[in-house]
Structure formats: C-alpha cells, structure tokens
Amino acid sequence: MEARTTRGPATGTAPHTGALSDALPAAQLAVGVREPAPAAPSSSSPAAAPSSPSPAAAPSAAPSPAASAASSTAVVPPQTPITMIGTPAWVPVGASPSPASSGRGKGMSPGGLYENTINTMSASAATAVFADMRSTGATWVRLDYNYAGNTTRHGGATTQTITAARSAGLDVLVILGDGTAPMPESAGYKAAGGWMTSSVTQLAALGVHTFEIGNEVNLGANWGGTPDPAAYTALLETVYPMIHAADPKATVLMAGMAPYGKESPTRSAQGSNYHPFDFIDQMYEDGARSSFDALNLHPYVYPAMPATSDGGYNVLSVLPDLLAIMSSNGDSAKKIWITEAGMPTGTDGGYPAYTVAQQQQTITQLFQVAAKYPQLGPVFLYDWQDGGIDGDFGLYTSAHVKKPSYATFAGISY
C-alpha cells in the first residue's frame, strides 16, 4: 500500500504512506522538518495547498530523534490539551462527528510495510485482515501500485491483495507511482498506451476506479530536488486523459500533499519543500484544474491536535485558505480527500512518541474537524499495525494486539 517516508522526528514532522517509499533507497524517502517558519499570510488571502513539515526560515536537515523530541515539546501551543508520552492524560474518547453524508467515508492507509506483509499472506488470511478493517466501519483502503520499470509487471499490492480487499467489502484507492525514479516520473510510466493504460484497465476489471498520482510531491526528498509544480502539472496533464480513456469511471486524485511549514507570501518553495497550499496554488497557476478530480491532503499535525490552530502547519486550521484558492480558480465543487493522518506512539524510525490516549484524541478530533466542512471527502487514517521501525502509528501493536485507539476509530461515524 502506501510507502512510508519518515517525516522527521518530533519536530511535528509526520510519516507518509506514499506509494513508493518501501521500494526506494533511503536517500529518496521523504523527510520533513517542522521548524519555525516565516509569518503566514492572513487566512483572508487566497491560500495554498495542505502542508508538510514546517520549513524553517532557512530549511535545514531533519533533527536527530532526541533533538526533535525536545523541540516538539517546545512548540506545543499552550492551549493544546495533550501531554507527552509517559504522562497520564485524560482524553474524551468516543465523541463522533455527525453521521456520514454523501461523499464521506472512513479509510485505512495501512502503510507500505504492512502492505508488504499482507502481500505475503494467503488469500484467506489477507481477506480476514481486510474484513477486520471493514468491521471498524472503514469503507476504503489505500494501496500502492507502481510501474517498477516493466510494462507487464508492477510493484506494490498484488492482485490477490486487491481482490481480498474488494471481497471484504472495501473500495480501493490505488497510488499509481513509478518505482524507478523520483518525480516527475519516468518515460515508461507516462508512455501512451503503455503501463498506465494497461494497469488502469486491469485495476478497473477488479473494481478499482480511484487513483492517486504520486505521493507527497511537495517535498524535495520525494521529488529528487526542489519540487516543481509546473512539472507535476505536466505529469497530470499526460496521465489524466490516459486514465479516463482506460476507465471512464475513474476518479483521479492529485498526490497527497504533506505538511510543511506555513504558507509563503509569495507561494514559493521554502528551501527544498513547499507548503501544500503554496504548491497547489502554483499548480492552478500552471493550468492543472482540468487534470485532477479531487484534491488530497496529509494533515499530520502533531504535537498539536487537529482542532488546535497553530498558524498554518496544521492545515486543518487554515482550510478556508485552500477553499479560497479553489474558489478563485472555479473549483469549489471538487472534494478534498485526506488520504493520510495520524500520530506516532513509538520513537522507532526517528519519530517522537506520544501516548495512545493522545493518538485517540487525534483520531477523534480529525473526524470532528473534517465533519465541519462539506467539501471534505473520505478521511484515511495512517496506519493499521505497527512495524517496529516506522513510528508505530497503528491501531494494532507489532504483536497484533489492539490498542484502545482501535475502538476509538471504530466508534466514529463519518
């Protein structure tokens, strides 16, 4: 499924379940850093896309786990009702947003590591995993599928895995990626009548009609250099008609945009990363409007909570900025999907560790905030089961023991 790129340690950076990180060398994995950022424009001005870990006034490398753990404590807004790991915390668990409305739905982004595990299971075991996801009320699962340099084969989820998910009653969102190169993707991935066309045709036959193009392309580590909104727009302009020609029922999402800093007054890159809204604004400037069907955010907000305003790193607190960008480009009717969000409960992988109670509070507030915006579509939680090396965002421990957050997620109607 999604591949994870480590969003830096506790500086508020979050993980990502992208399509390709499991298959890529460490140098190509995304590392975001939440650091002090330039002042953001007021929310009354048109905003840009969702954000990735905040850039510093001058971007810098991700801090060490120890340093980030210290810094995450320092940047928690005073009003944020959370505590660091090891401290007793009272969290109101069980509160749910209003019942699901058209275009809503809960999803699970299990992460590339656990997806690889599912790929090695028997068909019956894989179906049981997906049936467990479905029993939480989830209606979606997000899986990887990538070119990997061969026109007849692919990387990511196997056909058996996808079939198991569908048989368990889940709709499948597939991340279409390259697997051979960083953005803006290889010629083989974009070849007319090639891998993209045949893959979408095969996936449509399996009942998969929803596609995400790349992952967190606003981060330099995922792009292979400073991200280029114009080049990403050109990629969408190439593959969007190919996908719709191969599957007239298709829904095409832009890549999930990672959190990074605060919006730039000039909508420009901040070091080697873009704030999500800035990247999306530039995509619109480059003519992307007709080449995607829905926007896509990854609102990792820790150490803050989803309902807490922190000036822009928490993109959920400045969603009106993104809505203004969409409106000014005649795109108010499109949905905004959230295909990754969550909170780490372990320090492995260089992440900060928070309590399971804080993870529960994050899950509850995430859906409460999303429910306030009719423009929000499905919301996917990251991830299903801890991997022991990836920050432990799961609803299960690595020993497959349910955390209390499992019940929290299952108790939410959206």
C-alpha positions in Angstrom: 0.0 0.0 0.0 1.4 3.3 0.8 5.0 3.6 1.2 6.2 5.4 4.2 8.6 8.2 4.2 9.7 9.3 7.6 8.6 12.9 8.3 11.2 13.9 10.5 11.4 13.2 14.2 9.4 15.0 16.7 9.5 18.4 15.3 6.0 17.9 14.2 7.0 16.1 11.1 4.8 13.2 10.2 5.1 9.9 8.3 3.6 9.4 5.0 2.1 6.4 3.4 3.1 7.1 -0.1 3.2 4.7 -2.8 6.8 4.0 -3.3 8.9 4.6 -0.3 9.2 1.0 0.6 10.8 0.3 -2.7 13.1 3.2 -2.8 16.5 3.7 -1.2 16.7 5.8 2.0 18.0 8.8 0.0 14.7 9.0 -1.8 12.5 8.8 1.2 10.7 12.0 2.3 12.0 13.7 5.4 10.0 16.7 6.5 11.0 19.0 9.3 8.7 21.1 11.4 10.7 24.2 12.3 10.0 27.9 12.8 8.6 29.3 9.6 8.1 32.7 8.1 4.9 34.5 9.0 2.0 33.3 7.0 -0.4 35.5 5.2 -3.8 36.0 6.8 -6.5 33.5 6.2 -8.4 36.1 4.3 -5.9 35.9 1.5 -6.2 33.1 -1.0 -4.4 30.1 0.5 -2.4 27.4 -1.0 -2.4 23.6 -0.6 -2.0 21.5 2.5 1.3 21.4 4.3 4.2 19.3 5.1 6.5 19.6 8.0 7.2 23.2 8.5 10.2 24.7 6.9 12.5 26.8 8.9 13.2 30.3 8.0 16.1 28.7 6.3 15.4 25.0 5.7 17.7 22.5 7.4 18.1 18.8 7.7 15.8 16.8 10.0 17.0 16.9 13.6 18.0 13.8 15.4 15.3 11.9 17.2 16.4 13.3 20.6 16.6 16.8 19.4 13.2 16.6 17.7 11.6 15.1 20.8 12.8 18.1 22.7 11.7 20.6 20.1 8.2 19.0 19.8 7.6 19.7 23.4 8.6 23.3 23.0 6.3 24.0 20.1 3.1 22.6 21.6 0.7 25.5 21.8 -0.2 26.2 25.4 -3.9 25.5 24.8 -3.3 22.1 23.2 -4.8 19.5 25.6 -2.1 16.9 25.1 0.8 15.5 27.1 4.0 13.8 26.2 4.4 10.0 26.5 4.7 8.7 30.0 2.4 11.3 31.4 -1.2 10.4 32.5 -3.6 12.0 30.1 -7.4 12.3 30.2 -8.9 12.2 26.7 -12.5 12.3 25.8 -12.9 9.1 23.8 -16.0 8.1 21.9 -17.2 11.5 20.7 -18.1 11.2 17.0 -18.8 13.6 14.2 -22.3 13.6 12.6 -23.3 10.6 10.5 -21.8 10.1 7.1 -23.1 12.2 4.3 -22.7 11.9 0.6 -19.0 11.8 -0.4 -17.8 10.9 3.1 -16.3 7.7 4.4 -13.6 6.4 6.6 -10.5 4.8 5.1 -7.3 3.0 6.2 -3.9 3.7 4.8 -2.1 0.6 6.2 1.4 1.7 5.1 3.8 0.1 2.8 5.5 -2.0 5.4 2.3 -3.7 6.5 1.0 -3.9 2.9 4.1 -5.9 2.1 3.1 -8.3 4.9 -0.4 -8.6 3.5 1.1 -9.4 0.1 2.8 -12.5 1.6 -0.4 -13.8 3.3 -2.7 -16.5 1.9 -5.8 -15.2 0.2 -7.9 -16.2 3.2 -5.6 -14.5 5.7 -5.5 -11.3 3.6 -9.3 -11.3 3.4 -9.5 -11.7 7.2 -7.3 -8.6 7.6 -9.5 -6.5 5.3 -12.6 -7.9 6.9 -11.3 -6.6 10.3 -10.7 -3.2 8.7 -14.2 -3.2 7.3 -15.6 -4.1 10.8 -14.4 -0.8 12.1 -16.7 1.0 9.7 -14.0 1.7 7.2 -15.2 1.6 3.6 -11.9 2.4 1.9 -8.3 1.1 1.9 -5.4 2.7 0.2 -2.8 0.5 -1.6 0.4 1.0 -3.7 0.7 0.1 -7.3 3.7 1.2 -9.3 5.5 0.9 -12.6 8.8 -0.6 -11.4 10.3 -0.5 -14.9 8.3 -3.3 -16.5 5.4 -2.8 -18.9 3.8 -6.1 -17.9 4.6 -6.3 -14.2 4.2 -3.9 -11.3 5.3 -3.1 -7.7 3.1 -2.7 -4.7 -0.2 -4.6 -3.9 -0.6 -7.9 -5.6 -3.8 -8.9 -7.5 -4.6 -11.3 -4.6 -4.3 -8.4 -2.1 -6.6 -6.2 -4.1 -9.1 -9.0 -4.7 -9.1 -9.7 -0.9 -9.8 -6.1 -0.1 -12.7 -6.0 -2.6 -14.1 -9.3 -1.4 -14.1 -7.9 2.2 -16.3 -5.0 1.0 -13.7 -2.3 0.8 -13.3 0.2 -2.0 -9.7 0.5 -3.0 -7.8 3.7 -3.7 -4.6 2.9 -5.6 -1.5 5.1 -5.6 -0.1 5.0 -9.1 3.6 5.6 -8.9 6.8 5.0 -10.8 9.1 2.9 -8.6 12.1 3.5 -10.8 12.8 7.2 -10.3 11.8 10.2 -8.2 9.4 12.8 -9.7 8.4 13.8 -12.2 8.3 10.2 -13.2 9.9 8.1 -16.0 9.1 7.9 -19.7 7.9 4.3 -19.2 5.4 5.4 -16.6 4.0 8.1 -19.0 4.2 6.2 -22.3 1.0 6.4 -24.3 -0.8 3.1 -24.5 1.8 1.6 -22.1 2.0 0.6 -18.4 -0.5 3.2 -17.2 -3.2 2.3 -19.7 -2.9 -1.5 -19.2 -2.7 -1.2 -15.4 -5.8 1.0 -15.1 -7.6 -1.4 -17.4 -6.7 -4.3 -15.2 -7.5 -2.5 -12.0 -10.9 -1.4 -13.3 -11.7 -5.0 -14.0 -11.0 -5.7 -10.3 -13.4 -2.9 -9.3 -10.8 -0.3 -8.6 -11.7 3.1 -10.1 -9.9 5.6 -7.8 -6.3 6.6 -8.5 -3.8 8.9 -6.7 -0.9 10.2 -8.8 2.3 10.0 -6.8 2.8 10.8 -3.2 3.8 14.0 -1.3 5.3 15.6 -4.3 5.6 18.9 -2.4 8.6 17.5 -0.6 12.1 17.7 -2.1 13.0 14.3 -0.8 10.2 12.7 -2.8 10.8 14.9 -5.8 14.5 14.3 -6.1 15.3 18.1 -5.8 13.2 21.2 -5.3 9.6 20.3 -6.2 8.3 21.7 -9.5 4.5 22.4 -9.6 4.7 23.1 -13.3 6.3 19.7 -14.0 3.9 17.9 -11.8 1.0 19.7 -13.6 2.5 18.5 -16.9 2.6 14.9 -15.5 -1.1 15.2 -14.6 -1.9 16.6 -18.0 -0.2 13.5 -19.5 -1.7 10.7 -17.4 -5.2 12.1 -16.6 -6.6 11.6 -20.1 -4.9 8.2 -20.3 -6.5 7.0 -17.1 -10.0 8.3 -18.1 -9.7 6.7 -21.5 -8.8 3.3 -19.9 -11.5 3.7 -17.2 -14.4 6.1 -17.9 -15.5 5.6 -14.3 -12.2 6.8 -12.9 -11.7 9.4 -10.2 -8.2 10.9 -10.2 -6.7 12.5 -7.1 -3.6 14.7 -7.1 -0.8 13.4 -4.9 -1.4 13.7 -1.1 0.3 16.9 0.0 2.5 16.7 3.1 2.5 19.3 5.8 5.4 21.7 5.7 5.8 25.0 7.5 3.4 27.9 6.9 2.2 29.5 3.7 4.6 31.6 1.9 3.5 35.2 1.0 4.9 34.6 -2.5 3.6 31.0 -2.9 7.2 29.9 -3.5 9.3 27.0 -2.3 10.8 27.2 1.2 14.2 25.6 0.7 13.6 22.3 -0.9 9.9 22.0 0.1 6.6 23.7 -0.5 3.8 24.3 1.9 0.9 22.2 0.5 -1.3 25.2 -0.2 1.5 27.1 -2.0 2.2 24.0 -4.2 -1.5 23.7 -5.0 -1.8 27.4 -5.8 1.1 27.1 -8.2 -0.5 24.0 -9.8 -3.6 26.1 -10.5 -1.5 28.8 -12.0 0.1 26.3 -14.3 -3.3 25.0 -15.5 -3.8 21.9 -13.5 -7.5 22.4 -12.9 -8.8 20.1 -15.6 -6.3 17.3 -14.9 -7.5 16.0 -11.5 -10.9 15.2 -10.0 -10.1 15.8 -6.3 -7.5 17.5 -4.1 -5.6 15.5 -1.5 -4.0 16.4 1.9 -1.9 14.6 4.5 -2.7 16.7 7.6 -0.2 15.3 10.2 -0.3 18.0 12.9 1.4 16.6 16.0 2.5 17.7 18.5 -0.7 19.9 18.2 -4.1 18.4 17.9 -6.3 18.6 14.8 -8.7 21.2 16.4 -5.8 23.4 17.5 -4.8 26.4 15.5 -1.0 26.8 15.2 -0.7 29.4 12.5 -0.6 27.2 9.4 1.4 24.0 9.9 -1.9 22.4 11.0 -3.5 22.8 7.6 -6.9 21.8 9.1 -6.9 25.1 11.0 -6.4 27.1 7.8 -8.6 25.1 5.4 -10.5 28.3 4.5 -7.3 29.4 2.7 -7.4 26.3 0.5 -11.1 26.7 -0.1 -10.4 30.3 -1.2 -7.8 29.0 -3.7 -10.2 26.5 -5.1 -13.0 29.1 -5.4 -10.8 31.7 -7.1 -10.0 29.0 -9.7 -13.6 28.0 -10.3 -13.0 24.7 -8.5 -15.3 24.9 -5.5 -17.3 21.8 -6.4 -14.3 19.4 -6.0 -13.8 17.4 -2.9 -10.7 17.4 -0.7 -9.7 13.9 0.4 -7.5 13.2 3.4 -5.5 10.1 2.5 -3.2 10.0 5.5 -3.3 11.4 9.0 -2.3 10.0 12.4 0.0 10.1 15.4 3.1 8.0 16.3 3.2 6.1 19.5 6.8 4.9 19.2 10.2 6.5 18.7 11.5 4.0 16.2 12.1 5.5 12.8 13.2 8.8 14.3 9.7 9.8 15.3 8.6 11.4 18.6 6.4 9.1 20.7 3.0 10.1 22.1 0.6 8.3 24.3 -2.1 6.1 22.9 -4.5 8.4 24.7 -3.1 11.3 22.6 -3.5 9.1 19.5 -7.1 8.5 20.4 -7.7 12.3 20.8 -6.0 12.9 17.4 -8.3 10.4 15.7 -11.4 11.9 17.4 -10.6 15.5 16.5 -9.5 14.6 13.0 -13.0 13.4 12.1 -14.7 16.1 14.1 -12.9 18.8 12.2 -13.5 17.1 8.8 -17.2 16.8 9.6 -17.5 20.6 9.8 -16.5 21.0 6.1 -18.9 19.7 3.5 -16.0 20.0 1.0 -14.1 17.2 2.8 -14.4 13.8 1.3 -13.2 10.4 2.6 -10.6 10.5 5.5 -8.0 7.8 5.8 -6.1 7.0 9.0 -2.4 6.1 8.9 -1.9 3.2 9.8 -3.1 -0.3 10.6 -0.4 -2.2 12.5 2.9 -1.0 14.0 6.0 -2.1 12.1 8.6 -1.6 14.8 10.7 0.7 12.6 8.1 3.2 11.4 6.9 5.3 14.3 4.1 2.9 15.4 1.1 4.8 14.1 -1.0 1.6 14.0 -4.3 0.7 15.7 -2.5 -2.6 16.5 0.8 -3.2 18.1 3.5 -5.1 16.2 2.4 -8.2 18.1 -1.1 -7.7 16.7 -2.6 -6.5 20.0 -5.4 -3.9 19.7 -4.6 -0.5 21.1 -7.5 1.4 22.7 -7.4 3.6 19.6 -8.8 0.8 17.6 -12.1 1.2 19.5 -11.9 5.0 19.1 -11.6 4.7 15.3 -14.4 2.0 15.1 -16.7 4.2 17.2 -16.6 7.1 14.8 -19.3 7.6 12.2 -18.3 9.8 9.3 
